[in-house]
């Protein structure tokens, strides 16, 4: 199998050479691709010097870089890893072997850290909250959804239409696998502190809110009935609270003394029913889109699936045996 290691980078001159050399040692037959995302330092030079194939992506953001990688690189197995030398390259062969053995399309490295400085408490808490929310909304069975170290099959990569531009890409990768019912799993891997001179690009609060926004966007796109039904419920509850005194007064006296309040309550209830109707219609549309994406995914052979060449060889062997 052809293996490609994909390394998105931004200002990682202190770590990128080590990452490239470690993956060359762990996966000797793999091609290492480093995509430089407008670095202001010598990231590209260090990566090329270490033996990587270096390319550039001018649109800023990790999501843009990963989108470009998935479009450009052809392989059977893809290993995606950050260029900050915090992940264990030695675990890559085991990760690939486990994914292939399980017939999976996605394997995520679950970060196990021994150094408190490697995984800051704010990031741990944010990861747990966002992973828990995504698990609740999309029935995801992963404990480290935001890990930057993953292994993909070809059919995952080539069937992945995504829109995230920044660190929300990890969320979209996970939801894509869940929605298409792809087999996926996790493996514990060592997570270490950044080397001296390497600085994290992740902002705990800013990127956390962006990921939260992406989760909301994905709920609207992939689970519209839940999204719009929630809005409908909130509007109906507000209409009931506002309109209850008006209705009570009407039944008691037969009068509507607070007409503007009654009109407001009626308007909110009408909007609530419109929202629910939108959810029901969009749920049908989303199911059609889901079926189309599922068919596109199934059209690509999985890691264990025979290719056309294998089938031709099998037929020729059968003919030779029969003759």
PyMOL commands that set and color helices and strands:
alter all, ss='L'
color gray80, all
select helices_A, chain A and resi 16-26+43-50+62-72+89-101+121-138+154-157+169-179+204-222+224-253+259-298+308-322
alter helices_A, ss='H'
color red, helices_A
select strands_A, chain A and resi 3-9+31-36+53-56+77-80+106-113+150-153+184-191
alter strands_A, ss='S'
color yellow, strands_A
deselect
rebuild
show_as cartoon
